[in-house]
Amino acid sequence: MEARMGNPATVVPGAMQGLLAVGKAVEGTGLPKNLLELVNLRASQINGCSVCVDMHARALRKDGESDERLFAVAAWRDTPYFTDEERAALALAEHLTRLADTPEAVPDPIWDEAADSFDERQLAALILGIATVNLWNRLNAATRQVAGAWG
């Protein structure tokens, strides 16, 4: 496998710093790191971003995530391994990743569950995190970045 070009975030001056700054802001809200990583993994699975699937699965495993939960992220609805908060975040991630798949991008029940699970700052961070991983997925998929090639 070979990438079509360098990642656009590294090619355009200042882009990488801006994207990393958004990520740091999200991390600074106190939203649990493993929750963000689960959401990142799920969005990346949906988008078929091999770089991000590899990176977020590795990060989760490094932070002590169990194999059962890692293997079940794509089927989170049908397993007992996730908390109510994680389920709310994963549902929101799926809807924000698949905006055009339903007439209402984020139906009220999905929003309400997330809003009941997280305070406003956490919910804002979750939305920014989901948007950011979707951006990374699109950069990597468009340019065919290679999983594991970052060293």
C-alpha positions in Angstrom: 0.0 0.0 0.0 1.1 3.5 -0.7 -0.4 6.8 0.2 -1.6 9.1 -2.7 0.2 12.0 -1.1 1.2 13.3 2.3 -1.6 14.0 4.8 -3.2 17.4 3.9 -2.8 18.4 7.5 1.0 18.1 7.1 1.1 19.7 3.7 -0.9 22.9 4.4 1.1 25.1 6.8 -0.6 25.6 10.1 -3.3 23.0 9.5 -1.8 20.4 11.8 -1.4 22.8 14.6 -5.0 23.9 14.3 -6.4 20.4 14.3 -4.2 19.4 17.3 -5.4 22.5 19.2 -9.0 21.4 18.8 -8.1 17.9 20.0 -6.3 19.4 23.1 -9.3 21.6 23.8 -11.6 18.6 23.8 -9.2 16.6 26.0 -9.1 19.5 28.4 -12.8 19.3 29.2 -12.5 16.2 31.4 -14.5 13.9 29.2 -13.0 10.5 29.9 -10.2 9.6 27.4 -11.4 6.1 26.9 -14.9 7.4 26.0 -13.4 9.7 23.3 -11.3 6.8 22.0 -14.3 4.5 21.8 -16.2 7.2 19.8 -13.2 7.8 17.6 -12.9 4.1 16.9 -16.6 3.7 16.1 -16.7 6.7 13.7 -13.5 5.4 12.0 -15.0 2.0 11.6 -18.0 3.5 9.9 -15.8 5.7 7.6 -13.4 2.8 6.8 -10.4 4.8 7.9 -7.7 2.1 8.5 -5.3 4.6 10.0 -7.7 5.8 12.7 -9.2 2.3 13.4 -5.6 1.1 14.0 -4.6 4.1 16.0 -7.6 4.3 18.3 -7.8 0.5 18.9 -4.1 0.6 19.9 -4.6 3.6 22.2 -7.6 1.8 23.9 -5.6 -1.4 24.3 -2.6 0.6 25.7 -4.9 2.3 28.2 -6.1 -1.2 29.4 -9.3 -1.6 27.4 -10.4 -5.3 27.3 -10.4 -7.3 24.2 -14.1 -8.0 24.6 -15.0 -4.3 24.4 -12.5 -3.6 21.6 -13.9 -6.4 19.5 -17.5 -5.4 20.2 -17.4 -1.7 19.4 -18.9 -2.2 16.0 -21.7 -4.2 17.6 -22.1 -2.1 20.8 -25.9 -2.3 20.8 -25.9 -6.1 21.0 -23.3 -6.6 23.8 -23.4 -6.1 27.5 -20.0 -4.4 27.6 -20.8 -0.7 27.5 -22.3 1.7 30.0 -25.3 3.8 29.4 -23.1 6.9 28.9 -20.9 5.1 26.4 -24.0 3.9 24.5 -25.3 7.4 24.4 -21.9 8.7 23.0 -21.7 5.8 20.5 -25.2 6.5 19.2 -24.4 10.2 18.9 -21.2 9.4 17.1 -23.0 7.1 14.6 -25.6 9.8 13.8 -23.1 12.6 13.5 -20.9 10.4 11.2 -23.9 9.3 9.0 -25.6 12.7 8.7 -27.4 11.9 5.5 -28.7 8.4 6.4 -31.8 9.6 8.2 -34.2 12.5 7.5 -33.2 14.1 10.8 -29.4 14.0 11.2 -29.6 13.6 15.0 -33.1 12.5 16.1 -34.4 13.9 19.4 -34.2 10.6 21.2 -30.5 10.3 20.4 -29.9 13.9 21.4 -31.9 13.6 24.6 -30.0 10.5 25.7 -26.7 12.2 25.1 -27.9 15.4 26.8 -29.1 13.4 29.8 -25.7 11.6 30.1 -23.4 14.6 29.8 -23.4 18.1 31.0 -23.2 20.9 28.4 -19.5 21.2 28.4 -19.0 17.5 28.0 -21.6 17.3 25.3 -19.9 20.1 23.4 -16.6 18.3 23.7 -18.2 15.1 22.5 -19.6 16.8 19.4 -16.3 18.5 18.7 -14.4 15.2 19.2 -16.8 13.4 16.8 -16.5 16.2 14.2 -12.7 16.1 14.5 -12.3 12.4 14.1 -14.6 12.5 11.0 -12.3 15.2 9.6 -9.3 13.0 10.2 -11.1 10.0 8.6 -11.8 12.0 5.5 -8.2 13.3 5.2 -6.8 9.8 5.6 -9.3 8.1 3.4 -9.1 10.6 0.5 -5.3 10.3 0.4 -5.1 6.6 1.3 -2.9 7.0 4.3 -1.4 3.7 5.4 -2.2 2.3 8.8 0.9 2.0 11.0 3.0 4.1 8.6 3.3 7.0 11.0 6.0 5.2 12.9 
